[in-house]
Amino acid sequence: MSWFEAVILGLVQGVTEFIPVSSSAHLRIIGEFLPGSRDPGAAFTAITQLGTEAAVLVFFRADIARIIRAWFGSLRGTVPRSDPDARTGWLIVLGSIPIAVLGLLFQDQIETTFRSLWIVASTLIVFSLILAVADTFGRHVRTLDQLTYRHGILYGLAQALALVPGVSRSGGTITAGLFLGYTREAAARYSFLLAIPAVFASGLYQLAKSWNEPGAYTLGETALATGVAFLVALAIIGWFLKYVSSHSYLLFIWYRILLGSALFALLGLGILNP
């Protein structure tokens, strides 16, 4: 049964990682409805995200290679740091610092307190409203070649909010991008790129820990979930970018509100244990 659960959780991870609905919240919730009613855990979540980020590497391989070449060129002095690709590389490095620092400082809370379903339900609803304001009143005119260092820091701080399940890594960074005036597609695209260092660092760290500290699932089951997440995410990325290029985020906003409200109801009725 655990292998079946791993497939289900990998599917959920792949579908929800890049749309602004919080994959960690979904894994936390879905785990309660699987046999045994268990929280998959922060380690399982972080490791399966390696699969979804591997999908980003494949999907954006040309962009990533260009950014890396320009970034190393800026280190050697052959490419000016004002070059859009070189600047993007530096901003991804800079924007990864907040989540790395806060992730280490609040590691215990991330793995315990923050995973309370009361907190998940609250953040799903509260941040859906913030996203709604950003999507409605954002100017939607900036493109990624207009990224500034101030915007890079703000993007990084927004990404750090995703340490709390229910916020959503993509949701936090997309919301920041919309407030800063970026187009819906540009905000989404940059959120994918910005996540790469943080997700790989977190996933590999948790993977190393899991060799000696097994969690709710074995390493084999976790590997299966990660592989499923990779395949599903590869399809979702392209769909999502195409969708937001011509639609608002309203679909995801309402979904978050309904999910958070349903979660509050289930907790209030005692059907779920927080």
GUSEFI-953944 format. One record per residue (C-alpha): chain; x, y, z; residue number from 0. Coordinates in steps of 0.25 Angstrom, whole numbers, plus 5000, padded with zeros to 4 digits. Layout:
BEGIN
<pt><chain>A</chain><c1>X</c1><c2>Y</c2><c3>Z</c3><n>NUM</n></pt>
...
//
This chain:
BEGIN
<pt><chain>A</chain><c1>5000</c1><c2>5000</c2><c3>5000</c3><n>0</n></pt>
<pt><chain>A</chain><c1>5012</c1><c2>5010</c2><c3>5003</c3><n>1</n></pt>
<pt><chain>A</chain><c1>5016</c1><c2>5008</c2><c3>4988</c3><n>2</n></pt>
<pt><chain>A</chain><c1>5002</c1><c2>5012</c2><c3>4984</c3><n>3</n></pt>
<pt><chain>A</chain><c1>5002</c1><c2>5024</c2><c3>4993</c3><n>4</n></pt>
<pt><chain>A</chain><c1>5016</c1><c2>5028</c2><c3>4988</c3><n>5</n></pt>
<pt><chain>A</chain><c1>5010</c1><c2>5029</c2><c3>4974</c3><n>6</n></pt>
<pt><chain>A</chain><c1>4998</c1><c2>5037</c2><c3>4979</c3><n>7</n></pt>
<pt><chain>A</chain><c1>5007</c1><c2>5047</c2><c3>4986</c3><n>8</n></pt>
<pt><chain>A</chain><c1>5017</c1><c2>5048</c2><c3>4975</c3><n>9</n></pt>
<pt><chain>A</chain><c1>5005</c1><c2>5051</c2><c3>4965</c3><n>10</n></pt>
<pt><chain>A</chain><c1>5000</c1><c2>5062</c2><c3>4975</c3><n>11</n></pt>
<pt><chain>A</chain><c1>5014</c1><c2>5068</c2><c3>4976</c3><n>12</n></pt>
<pt><chain>A</chain><c1>5016</c1><c2>5069</c2><c3>4961</c3><n>13</n></pt>
<pt><chain>A</chain><c1>5002</c1><c2>5075</c2><c3>4959</c3><n>14</n></pt>
<pt><chain>A</chain><c1>5003</c1><c2>5085</c2><c3>4970</c3><n>15</n></pt>
<pt><chain>A</chain><c1>5018</c1><c2>5090</c2><c3>4971</c3><n>16</n></pt>
<pt><chain>A</chain><c1>5017</c1><c2>5101</c2><c3>4960</c3><n>17</n></pt>
<pt><chain>A</chain><c1>5003</c1><c2>5106</c2><c3>4961</c3><n>18</n></pt>
<pt><chain>A</chain><c1>5001</c1><c2>5115</c2><c3>4973</c3><n>19</n></pt>
<pt><chain>A</chain><c1>4993</c1><c2>5106</c2><c3>4982</c3><n>20</n></pt>
<pt><chain>A</chain><c1>5004</c1><c2>5100</c2><c3>4991</c3><n>21</n></pt>
<pt><chain>A</chain><c1>5009</c1><c2>5086</c2><c3>4988</c3><n>22</n></pt>
<pt><chain>A</chain><c1>5014</c1><c2>5084</c2><c3>5003</c3><n>23</n></pt>
<pt><chain>A</chain><c1>5000</c1><c2>5088</c2><c3>5007</c3><n>24</n></pt>
<pt><chain>A</chain><c1>4994</c1><c2>5077</c2><c3>4998</c3><n>25</n></pt>
<pt><chain>A</chain><c1>5004</c1><c2>5066</c2><c3>5002</c3><n>26</n></pt>
<pt><chain>A</chain><c1>5000</c1><c2>5070</c2><c3>5017</c3><n>27</n></pt>
<pt><chain>A</chain><c1>4985</c1><c2>5069</c2><c3>5014</c3><n>28</n></pt>
<pt><chain>A</chain><c1>4985</c1><c2>5057</c2><c3>5005</c3><n>29</n></pt>
<pt><chain>A</chain><c1>4994</c1><c2>5049</c2><c3>5015</c3><n>30</n></pt>
<pt><chain>A</chain><c1>4982</c1><c2>5050</c2><c3>5025</c3><n>31</n></pt>
<pt><chain>A</chain><c1>4973</c1><c2>5043</c2><c3>5015</c3><n>32</n></pt>
<pt><chain>A</chain><c1>4982</c1><c2>5031</c2><c3>5011</c3><n>33</n></pt>
<pt><chain>A</chain><c1>4983</c1><c2>5018</c2><c3>5019</c3><n>34</n></pt>
<pt><chain>A</chain><c1>4989</c1><c2>5021</c2><c3>5032</c3><n>35</n></pt>
<pt><chain>A</chain><c1>4986</c1><c2>5036</c2><c3>5032</c3><n>36</n></pt>
<pt><chain>A</chain><c1>5000</c1><c2>5040</c2><c3>5033</c3><n>37</n></pt>
<pt><chain>A</chain><c1>5007</c1><c2>5053</c2><c3>5030</c3><n>38</n></pt>
<pt><chain>A</chain><c1>5017</c1><c2>5050</c2><c3>5019</c3><n>39</n></pt>
<pt><chain>A</chain><c1>5027</c1><c2>5059</c2><c3>5026</c3><n>40</n></pt>
<pt><chain>A</chain><c1>5036</c1><c2>5071</c2><c3>5022</c3><n>41</n></pt>
<pt><chain>A</chain><c1>5047</c1><c2>5062</c2><c3>5018</c3><n>42</n></pt>
<pt><chain>A</chain><c1>5038</c1><c2>5054</c2><c3>5008</c3><n>43</n></pt>
<pt><chain>A</chain><c1>5033</c1><c2>5067</c2><c3>5003</c3><n>44</n></pt>
<pt><chain>A</chain><c1>5046</c1><c2>5073</c2><c3>5001</c3><n>45</n></pt>
<pt><chain>A</chain><c1>5052</c1><c2>5061</c2><c3>4994</c3><n>46</n></pt>
<pt><chain>A</chain><c1>5040</c1><c2>5059</c2><c3>4984</c3><n>47</n></pt>
<pt><chain>A</chain><c1>5042</c1><c2>5074</c2><c3>4980</c3><n>48</n></pt>
<pt><chain>A</chain><c1>5055</c1><c2>5069</c2><c3>4974</c3><n>49</n></pt>
<pt><chain>A</chain><c1>5047</c1><c2>5063</c2><c3>4964</c3><n>50</n></pt>
<pt><chain>A</chain><c1>5039</c1><c2>5075</c2><c3>4960</c3><n>51</n></pt>
<pt><chain>A</chain><c1>5052</c1><c2>5084</c2><c3>4960</c3><n>52</n></pt>
<pt><chain>A</chain><c1>5058</c1><c2>5074</c2><c3>4951</c3><n>53</n></pt>
<pt><chain>A</chain><c1>5046</c1><c2>5076</c2><c3>4942</c3><n>54</n></pt>
<pt><chain>A</chain><c1>5050</c1><c2>5091</c2><c3>4942</c3><n>55</n></pt>
<pt><chain>A</chain><c1>5064</c1><c2>5088</c2><c3>4938</c3><n>56</n></pt>
<pt><chain>A</chain><c1>5059</c1><c2>5080</c2><c3>4926</c3><n>57</n></pt>
<pt><chain>A</chain><c1>5048</c1><c2>5090</c2><c3>4922</c3><n>58</n></pt>
<pt><chain>A</chain><c1>5057</c1><c2>5103</c2><c3>4923</c3><n>59</n></pt>
<pt><chain>A</chain><c1>5070</c1><c2>5096</c2><c3>4919</c3><n>60</n></pt>
<pt><chain>A</chain><c1>5073</c1><c2>5106</c2><c3>4909</c3><n>61</n></pt>
<pt><chain>A</chain><c1>5070</c1><c2>5118</c2><c3>4918</c3><n>62</n></pt>
<pt><chain>A</chain><c1>5078</c1><c2>5112</c2><c3>4929</c3><n>63</n></pt>
<pt><chain>A</chain><c1>5090</c1><c2>5109</c2><c3>4921</c3><n>64</n></pt>
<pt><chain>A</chain><c1>5090</c1><c2>5124</c2><c3>4915</c3><n>65</n></pt>
<pt><chain>A</chain><c1>5089</c1><c2>5130</c2><c3>4929</c3><n>66</n></pt>
<pt><chain>A</chain><c1>5100</c1><c2>5121</c2><c3>4935</c3><n>67</n></pt>
<pt><chain>A</chain><c1>5109</c1><c2>5125</c2><c3>4923</c3><n>68</n></pt>
<pt><chain>A</chain><c1>5106</c1><c2>5139</c2><c3>4925</c3><n>69</n></pt>
<pt><chain>A</chain><c1>5108</c1><c2>5138</c2><c3>4940</c3><n>70</n></pt>
<pt><chain>A</chain><c1>5122</c1><c2>5132</c2><c3>4939</c3><n>71</n></pt>
<pt><chain>A</chain><c1>5125</c1><c2>5142</c2><c3>4928</c3><n>72</n></pt>
<pt><chain>A</chain><c1>5122</c1><c2>5153</c2><c3>4938</c3><n>73</n></pt>
<pt><chain>A</chain><c1>5131</c1><c2>5146</c2><c3>4948</c3><n>74</n></pt>
<pt><chain>A</chain><c1>5143</c1><c2>5146</c2><c3>4938</c3><n>75</n></pt>
<pt><chain>A</chain><c1>5140</c1><c2>5160</c2><c3>4934</c3><n>76</n></pt>
<pt><chain>A</chain><c1>5136</c1><c2>5156</c2><c3>4919</c3><n>77</n></pt>
<pt><chain>A</chain><c1>5121</c1><c2>5159</c2><c3>4921</c3><n>78</n></pt>
<pt><chain>A</chain><c1>5117</c1><c2>5172</c2><c3>4928</c3><n>79</n></pt>
<pt><chain>A</chain><c1>5108</c1><c2>5170</c2><c3>4940</c3><n>80</n></pt>
<pt><chain>A</chain><c1>5098</c1><c2>5179</c2><c3>4934</c3><n>81</n></pt>
<pt><chain>A</chain><c1>5095</c1><c2>5168</c2><c3>4924</c3><n>82</n></pt>
<pt><chain>A</chain><c1>5081</c1><c2>5163</c2><c3>4926</c3><n>83</n></pt>
<pt><chain>A</chain><c1>5085</c1><c2>5148</c2><c3>4927</c3><n>84</n></pt>
<pt><chain>A</chain><c1>5097</c1><c2>5151</c2><c3>4936</c3><n>85</n></pt>
<pt><chain>A</chain><c1>5088</c1><c2>5160</c2><c3>4945</c3><n>86</n></pt>
<pt><chain>A</chain><c1>5078</c1><c2>5149</c2><c3>4946</c3><n>87</n></pt>
<pt><chain>A</chain><c1>5088</c1><c2>5139</c2><c3>4950</c3><n>88</n></pt>
<pt><chain>A</chain><c1>5093</c1><c2>5149</c2><c3>4961</c3><n>89</n></pt>
<pt><chain>A</chain><c1>5079</c1><c2>5151</c2><c3>4965</c3><n>90</n></pt>
<pt><chain>A</chain><c1>5076</c1><c2>5136</c2><c3>4967</c3><n>91</n></pt>
<pt><chain>A</chain><c1>5088</c1><c2>5135</c2><c3>4976</c3><n>92</n></pt>
<pt><chain>A</chain><c1>5084</c1><c2>5147</c2><c3>4984</c3><n>93</n></pt>
<pt><chain>A</chain><c1>5069</c1><c2>5143</c2><c3>4984</c3><n>94</n></pt>
<pt><chain>A</chain><c1>5073</c1><c2>5129</c2><c3>4990</c3><n>95</n></pt>
<pt><chain>A</chain><c1>5079</c1><c2>5135</c2><c3>5002</c3><n>96</n></pt>
<pt><chain>A</chain><c1>5067</c1><c2>5138</c2><c3>5010</c3><n>97</n></pt>
<pt><chain>A</chain><c1>5060</c1><c2>5125</c2><c3>5009</c3><n>98</n></pt>
<pt><chain>A</chain><c1>5074</c1><c2>5118</c2><c3>5012</c3><n>99</n></pt>
<pt><chain>A</chain><c1>5076</c1><c2>5126</c2><c3>5025</c3><n>100</n></pt>
<pt><chain>A</chain><c1>5062</c1><c2>5125</c2><c3>5030</c3><n>101</n></pt>
<pt><chain>A</chain><c1>5061</c1><c2>5110</c2><c3>5027</c3><n>102</n></pt>
<pt><chain>A</chain><c1>5072</c1><c2>5107</c2><c3>5036</c3><n>103</n></pt>
<pt><chain>A</chain><c1>5068</c1><c2>5117</c2><c3>5047</c3><n>104</n></pt>
<pt><chain>A</chain><c1>5054</c1><c2>5111</c2><c3>5047</c3><n>105</n></pt>
<pt><chain>A</chain><c1>5056</c1><c2>5097</c2><c3>5043</c3><n>106</n></pt>
<pt><chain>A</chain><c1>5050</c1><c2>5091</c2><c3>5056</c3><n>107</n></pt>
<pt><chain>A</chain><c1>5037</c1><c2>5099</c2><c3>5054</c3><n>108</n></pt>
<pt><chain>A</chain><c1>5037</c1><c2>5096</c2><c3>5039</c3><n>109</n></pt>
<pt><chain>A</chain><c1>5037</c1><c2>5081</c2><c3>5042</c3><n>110</n></pt>
<pt><chain>A</chain><c1>5027</c1><c2>5082</c2><c3>5053</c3><n>111</n></pt>
<pt><chain>A</chain><c1>5018</c1><c2>5094</c2><c3>5057</c3><n>112</n></pt>
<pt><chain>A</chain><c1>5017</c1><c2>5100</c2><c3>5043</c3><n>113</n></pt>
<pt><chain>A</chain><c1>5011</c1><c2>5087</c2><c3>5038</c3><n>114</n></pt>
<pt><chain>A</chain><c1>4998</c1><c2>5089</c2><c3>5047</c3><n>115</n></pt>
<pt><chain>A</chain><c1>4986</c1><c2>5088</c2><c3>5038</c3><n>116</n></pt>
<pt><chain>A</chain><c1>4980</c1><c2>5100</c2><c3>5045</c3><n>117</n></pt>
<pt><chain>A</chain><c1>4992</c1><c2>5108</c2><c3>5040</c3><n>118</n></pt>
<pt><chain>A</chain><c1>4991</c1><c2>5102</c2><c3>5026</c3><n>119</n></pt>
<pt><chain>A</chain><c1>4976</c1><c2>5105</c2><c3>5025</c3><n>120</n></pt>
<pt><chain>A</chain><c1>4979</c1><c2>5120</c2><c3>5029</c3><n>121</n></pt>
<pt><chain>A</chain><c1>4991</c1><c2>5122</c2><c3>5020</c3><n>122</n></pt>
<pt><chain>A</chain><c1>4983</c1><c2>5116</c2><c3>5008</c3><n>123</n></pt>
<pt><chain>A</chain><c1>4972</c1><c2>5126</c2><c3>5010</c3><n>124</n></pt>
<pt><chain>A</chain><c1>4980</c1><c2>5138</c2><c3>5014</c3><n>125</n></pt>
<pt><chain>A</chain><c1>4990</c1><c2>5137</c2><c3>5003</c3><n>126</n></pt>
<pt><chain>A</chain><c1>4980</c1><c2>5135</c2><c3>4993</c3><n>127</n></pt>
<pt><chain>A</chain><c1>4974</c1><c2>5149</c2><c3>4996</c3><n>128</n></pt>
<pt><chain>A</chain><c1>4988</c1><c2>5155</c2><c3>4995</c3><n>129</n></pt>
<pt><chain>A</chain><c1>4990</c1><c2>5148</c2><c3>4982</c3><n>130</n></pt>
<pt><chain>A</chain><c1>4976</c1><c2>5154</c2><c3>4977</c3><n>131</n></pt>
<pt><chain>A</chain><c1>4980</c1><c2>5168</c2><c3>4981</c3><n>132</n></pt>
<pt><chain>A</chain><c1>4993</c1><c2>5166</c2><c3>4973</c3><n>133</n></pt>
<pt><chain>A</chain><c1>4987</c1><c2>5160</c2><c3>4961</c3><n>134</n></pt>
<pt><chain>A</chain><c1>4976</c1><c2>5171</c2><c3>4961</c3><n>135</n></pt>
<pt><chain>A</chain><c1>4984</c1><c2>5183</c2><c3>4963</c3><n>136</n></pt>
<pt><chain>A</chain><c1>4998</c1><c2>5179</c2><c3>4957</c3><n>137</n></pt>
<pt><chain>A</chain><c1>5002</c1><c2>5187</c2><c3>4945</c3><n>138</n></pt>
<pt><chain>A</chain><c1>5006</c1><c2>5174</c2><c3>4937</c3><n>139</n></pt>
<pt><chain>A</chain><c1>5016</c1><c2>5182</c2><c3>4928</c3><n>140</n></pt>
<pt><chain>A</chain><c1>5030</c1><c2>5178</c2><c3>4933</c3><n>141</n></pt>
<pt><chain>A</chain><c1>5038</c1><c2>5166</c2><c3>4926</c3><n>142</n></pt>
<pt><chain>A</chain><c1>5050</c1><c2>5159</c2><c3>4932</c3><n>143</n></pt>
<pt><chain>A</chain><c1>5060</c1><c2>5167</c2><c3>4925</c3><n>144</n></pt>
<pt><chain>A</chain><c1>5055</c1><c2>5178</c2><c3>4934</c3><n>145</n></pt>
<pt><chain>A</chain><c1>5059</c1><c2>5171</c2><c3>4947</c3><n>146</n></pt>
<pt><chain>A</chain><c1>5066</c1><c2>5180</c2><c3>4957</c3><n>147</n></pt>
<pt><chain>A</chain><c1>5074</c1><c2>5176</c2><c3>4970</c3><n>148</n></pt>
<pt><chain>A</chain><c1>5064</c1><c2>5182</c2><c3>4979</c3><n>149</n></pt>
<pt><chain>A</chain><c1>5053</c1><c2>5174</c2><c3>4972</c3><n>150</n></pt>
<pt><chain>A</chain><c1>5062</c1><c2>5161</c2><c3>4973</c3><n>151</n></pt>
<pt><chain>A</chain><c1>5063</c1><c2>5163</c2><c3>4988</c3><n>152</n></pt>
<pt><chain>A</chain><c1>5048</c1><c2>5165</c2><c3>4989</c3><n>153</n></pt>
<pt><chain>A</chain><c1>5046</c1><c2>5152</c2><c3>4981</c3><n>154</n></pt>
<pt><chain>A</chain><c1>5055</c1><c2>5145</c2><c3>4990</c3><n>155</n></pt>
<pt><chain>A</chain><c1>5048</c1><c2>5150</c2><c3>5003</c3><n>156</n></pt>
<pt><chain>A</chain><c1>5035</c1><c2>5145</c2><c3>4997</c3><n>157</n></pt>
<pt><chain>A</chain><c1>5040</c1><c2>5132</c2><c3>4993</c3><n>158</n></pt>
<pt><chain>A</chain><c1>5044</c1><c2>5130</c2><c3>5008</c3><n>159</n></pt>
<pt><chain>A</chain><c1>5030</c1><c2>5131</c2><c3>5012</c3><n>160</n></pt>
<pt><chain>A</chain><c1>5028</c1><c2>5117</c2><c3>5005</c3><n>161</n></pt>
<pt><chain>A</chain><c1>5035</c1><c2>5111</c2><c3>5017</c3><n>162</n></pt>
<pt><chain>A</chain><c1>5021</c1><c2>5111</c2><c3>5023</c3><n>163</n></pt>
<pt><chain>A</chain><c1>5012</c1><c2>5100</c2><c3>5016</c3><n>164</n></pt>
<pt><chain>A</chain><c1>5000</c1><c2>5107</c2><c3>5010</c3><n>165</n></pt>
<pt><chain>A</chain><c1>5007</c1><c2>5119</c2><c3>5005</c3><n>166</n></pt>
<pt><chain>A</chain><c1>5013</c1><c2>5113</c2><c3>4992</c3><n>167</n></pt>
<pt><chain>A</chain><c1>5027</c1><c2>5115</c2><c3>4987</c3><n>168</n></pt>
<pt><chain>A</chain><c1>5021</c1><c2>5119</c2><c3>4973</c3><n>169</n></pt>
<pt><chain>A</chain><c1>5010</c1><c2>5127</c2><c3>4980</c3><n>170</n></pt>
<pt><chain>A</chain><c1>5019</c1><c2>5135</c2><c3>4988</c3><n>171</n></pt>
<pt><chain>A</chain><c1>5028</c1><c2>5139</c2><c3>4977</c3><n>172</n></pt>
<pt><chain>A</chain><c1>5018</c1><c2>5141</c2><c3>4967</c3><n>173</n></pt>
<pt><chain>A</chain><c1>5010</c1><c2>5150</c2><c3>4976</c3><n>174</n></pt>
<pt><chain>A</chain><c1>5023</c1><c2>5158</c2><c3>4979</c3><n>175</n></pt>
<pt><chain>A</chain><c1>5025</c1><c2>5159</c2><c3>4964</c3><n>176</n></pt>
<pt><chain>A</chain><c1>5011</c1><c2>5164</c2><c3>4961</c3><n>177</n></pt>
<pt><chain>A</chain><c1>5012</c1><c2>5175</c2><c3>4972</c3><n>178</n></pt>
<pt><chain>A</chain><c1>5025</c1><c2>5179</c2><c3>4965</c3><n>179</n></pt>
<pt><chain>A</chain><c1>5018</c1><c2>5181</c2><c3>4952</c3><n>180</n></pt>
<pt><chain>A</chain><c1>5023</c1><c2>5168</c2><c3>4944</c3><n>181</n></pt>
<pt><chain>A</chain><c1>5014</c1><c2>5161</c2><c3>4934</c3><n>182</n></pt>
<pt><chain>A</chain><c1>5007</c1><c2>5148</c2><c3>4939</c3><n>183</n></pt>
<pt><chain>A</chain><c1>5016</c1><c2>5140</c2><c3>4931</c3><n>184</n></pt>
<pt><chain>A</chain><c1>5029</c1><c2>5147</c2><c3>4934</c3><n>185</n></pt>
<pt><chain>A</chain><c1>5026</c1><c2>5146</c2><c3>4949</c3><n>186</n></pt>
<pt><chain>A</chain><c1>5023</c1><c2>5131</c2><c3>4948</c3><n>187</n></pt>
<pt><chain>A</chain><c1>5035</c1><c2>5128</c2><c3>4939</c3><n>188</n></pt>
<pt><chain>A</chain><c1>5044</c1><c2>5135</c2><c3>4949</c3><n>189</n></pt>
<pt><chain>A</chain><c1>5038</c1><c2>5128</c2><c3>4961</c3><n>190</n></pt>
<pt><chain>A</chain><c1>5042</c1><c2>5115</c2><c3>4954</c3><n>191</n></pt>
<pt><chain>A</chain><c1>5056</c1><c2>5119</c2><c3>4952</c3><n>192</n></pt>
<pt><chain>A</chain><c1>5058</c1><c2>5125</c2><c3>4966</c3><n>193</n></pt>
<pt><chain>A</chain><c1>5054</c1><c2>5112</c2><c3>4973</c3><n>194</n></pt>
<pt><chain>A</chain><c1>5065</c1><c2>5104</c2><c3>4967</c3><n>195</n></pt>
<pt><chain>A</chain><c1>5076</c1><c2>5106</c2><c3>4977</c3><n>196</n></pt>
<pt><chain>A</chain><c1>5067</c1><c2>5106</c2><c3>4989</c3><n>197</n></pt>
<pt><chain>A</chain><c1>5059</c1><c2>5094</c2><c3>4985</c3><n>198</n></pt>
<pt><chain>A</chain><c1>5072</c1><c2>5086</c2><c3>4981</c3><n>199</n></pt>
<pt><chain>A</chain><c1>5079</c1><c2>5090</c2><c3>4994</c3><n>200</n></pt>
<pt><chain>A</chain><c1>5067</c1><c2>5086</c2><c3>5003</c3><n>201</n></pt>
<pt><chain>A</chain><c1>5064</c1><c2>5073</c2><c3>4996</c3><n>202</n></pt>
<pt><chain>A</chain><c1>5079</c1><c2>5068</c2><c3>4996</c3><n>203</n></pt>
<pt><chain>A</chain><c1>5080</c1><c2>5072</c2><c3>5010</c3><n>204</n></pt>
<pt><chain>A</chain><c1>5068</c1><c2>5064</c2><c3>5014</c3><n>205</n></pt>
<pt><chain>A</chain><c1>5072</c1><c2>5053</c2><c3>5006</c3><n>206</n></pt>
<pt><chain>A</chain><c1>5085</c1><c2>5052</c2><c3>5013</c3><n>207</n></pt>
<pt><chain>A</chain><c1>5078</c1><c2>5052</c2><c3>5026</c3><n>208</n></pt>
<pt><chain>A</chain><c1>5068</c1><c2>5041</c2><c3>5022</c3><n>209</n></pt>
<pt><chain>A</chain><c1>5079</c1><c2>5031</c2><c3>5020</c3><n>210</n></pt>
<pt><chain>A</chain><c1>5080</c1><c2>5030</c2><c3>5035</c3><n>211</n></pt>
<pt><chain>A</chain><c1>5067</c1><c2>5036</c2><c3>5039</c3><n>212</n></pt>
<pt><chain>A</chain><c1>5056</c1><c2>5028</c2><c3>5031</c3><n>213</n></pt>
<pt><chain>A</chain><c1>5043</c1><c2>5036</c2><c3>5031</c3><n>214</n></pt>
<pt><chain>A</chain><c1>5028</c1><c2>5032</c2><c3>5028</c3><n>215</n></pt>
<pt><chain>A</chain><c1>5033</c1><c2>5026</c2><c3>5015</c3><n>216</n></pt>
<pt><chain>A</chain><c1>5045</c1><c2>5017</c2><c3>5011</c3><n>217</n></pt>
<pt><chain>A</chain><c1>5055</c1><c2>5023</c2><c3>5002</c3><n>218</n></pt>
<pt><chain>A</chain><c1>5050</c1><c2>5014</c2><c3>4991</c3><n>219</n></pt>
<pt><chain>A</chain><c1>5036</c1><c2>5019</c2><c3>4992</c3><n>220</n></pt>
<pt><chain>A</chain><c1>5041</c1><c2>5033</c2><c3>4993</c3><n>221</n></pt>
<pt><chain>A</chain><c1>5049</c1><c2>5031</c2><c3>4980</c3><n>222</n></pt>
<pt><chain>A</chain><c1>5037</c1><c2>5026</c2><c3>4973</c3><n>223</n></pt>
<pt><chain>A</chain><c1>5029</c1><c2>5038</c2><c3>4977</c3><n>224</n></pt>
<pt><chain>A</chain><c1>5040</c1><c2>5047</c2><c3>4972</c3><n>225</n></pt>
<pt><chain>A</chain><c1>5040</c1><c2>5040</c2><c3>4959</c3><n>226</n></pt>
<pt><chain>A</chain><c1>5025</c1><c2>5042</c2><c3>4957</c3><n>227</n></pt>
<pt><chain>A</chain><c1>5026</c1><c2>5056</c2><c3>4961</c3><n>228</n></pt>
<pt><chain>A</chain><c1>5037</c1><c2>5059</c2><c3>4951</c3><n>229</n></pt>
<pt><chain>A</chain><c1>5028</c1><c2>5053</c2><c3>4939</c3><n>230</n></pt>
<pt><chain>A</chain><c1>5016</c1><c2>5060</c2><c3>4943</c3><n>231</n></pt>
<pt><chain>A</chain><c1>5023</c1><c2>5074</c2><c3>4946</c3><n>232</n></pt>
<pt><chain>A</chain><c1>5029</c1><c2>5074</c2><c3>4932</c3><n>233</n></pt>
<pt><chain>A</chain><c1>5015</c1><c2>5074</c2><c3>4926</c3><n>234</n></pt>
<pt><chain>A</chain><c1>5009</c1><c2>5084</c2><c3>4936</c3><n>235</n></pt>
<pt><chain>A</chain><c1>5020</c1><c2>5095</c2><c3>4934</c3><n>236</n></pt>
<pt><chain>A</chain><c1>5017</c1><c2>5097</c2><c3>4920</c3><n>237</n></pt>
<pt><chain>A</chain><c1>5002</c1><c2>5097</c2><c3>4922</c3><n>238</n></pt>
<pt><chain>A</chain><c1>5003</c1><c2>5107</c2><c3>4933</c3><n>239</n></pt>
<pt><chain>A</chain><c1>5011</c1><c2>5117</c2><c3>4926</c3><n>240</n></pt>
<pt><chain>A</chain><c1>5002</c1><c2>5116</c2><c3>4914</c3><n>241</n></pt>
<pt><chain>A</chain><c1>4990</c1><c2>5118</c2><c3>4923</c3><n>242</n></pt>
<pt><chain>A</chain><c1>4995</c1><c2>5130</c2><c3>4931</c3><n>243</n></pt>
<pt><chain>A</chain><c1>4999</c1><c2>5137</c2><c3>4918</c3><n>244</n></pt>
<pt><chain>A</chain><c1>4984</c1><c2>5139</c2><c3>4914</c3><n>245</n></pt>
<pt><chain>A</chain><c1>4977</c1><c2>5137</c2><c3>4928</c3><n>246</n></pt>
<pt><chain>A</chain><c1>4977</c1><c2>5143</c2><c3>4942</c3><n>247</n></pt>
<pt><chain>A</chain><c1>4980</c1><c2>5135</c2><c3>4954</c3><n>248</n></pt>
<pt><chain>A</chain><c1>4966</c1><c2>5135</c2><c3>4958</c3><n>249</n></pt>
<pt><chain>A</chain><c1>4964</c1><c2>5120</c2><c3>4957</c3><n>250</n></pt>
<pt><chain>A</chain><c1>4975</c1><c2>5117</c2><c3>4967</c3><n>251</n></pt>
<pt><chain>A</chain><c1>4970</c1><c2>5128</c2><c3>4976</c3><n>252</n></pt>
<pt><chain>A</chain><c1>4956</c1><c2>5122</c2><c3>4977</c3><n>253</n></pt>
<pt><chain>A</chain><c1>4962</c1><c2>5108</c2><c3>4978</c3><n>254</n></pt>
<pt><chain>A</chain><c1>4971</c1><c2>5112</c2><c3>4990</c3><n>255</n></pt>
<pt><chain>A</chain><c1>4959</c1><c2>5119</c2><c3>4997</c3><n>256</n></pt>
<pt><chain>A</chain><c1>4950</c1><c2>5107</c2><c3>4995</c3><n>257</n></pt>
<pt><chain>A</chain><c1>4961</c1><c2>5097</c2><c3>5000</c3><n>258</n></pt>
<pt><chain>A</chain><c1>4964</c1><c2>5105</c2><c3>5012</c3><n>259</n></pt>
<pt><chain>A</chain><c1>4950</c1><c2>5107</c2><c3>5016</c3><n>260</n></pt>
<pt><chain>A</chain><c1>4947</c1><c2>5092</c2><c3>5014</c3><n>261</n></pt>
<pt><chain>A</chain><c1>4960</c1><c2>5089</c2><c3>5023</c3><n>262</n></pt>
<pt><chain>A</chain><c1>4954</c1><c2>5098</c2><c3>5034</c3><n>263</n></pt>
<pt><chain>A</chain><c1>4941</c1><c2>5091</c2><c3>5033</c3><n>264</n></pt>
<pt><chain>A</chain><c1>4947</c1><c2>5077</c2><c3>5034</c3><n>265</n></pt>
<pt><chain>A</chain><c1>4956</c1><c2>5081</c2><c3>5046</c3><n>266</n></pt>
<pt><chain>A</chain><c1>4944</c1><c2>5088</c2><c3>5053</c3><n>267</n></pt>
<pt><chain>A</chain><c1>4936</c1><c2>5075</c2><c3>5052</c3><n>268</n></pt>
<pt><chain>A</chain><c1>4947</c1><c2>5067</c2><c3>5057</c3><n>269</n></pt>
<pt><chain>A</chain><c1>4948</c1><c2>5059</c2><c3>5044</c3><n>270</n></pt>
<pt><chain>A</chain><c1>4963</c1><c2>5062</c2><c3>5043</c3><n>271</n></pt>
<pt><chain>A</chain><c1>4973</c1><c2>5063</c2><c3>5053</c3><n>272</n></pt>
<pt><chain>A</chain><c1>4982</c1><c2>5076</c2><c3>5052</c3><n>273</n></pt>
//
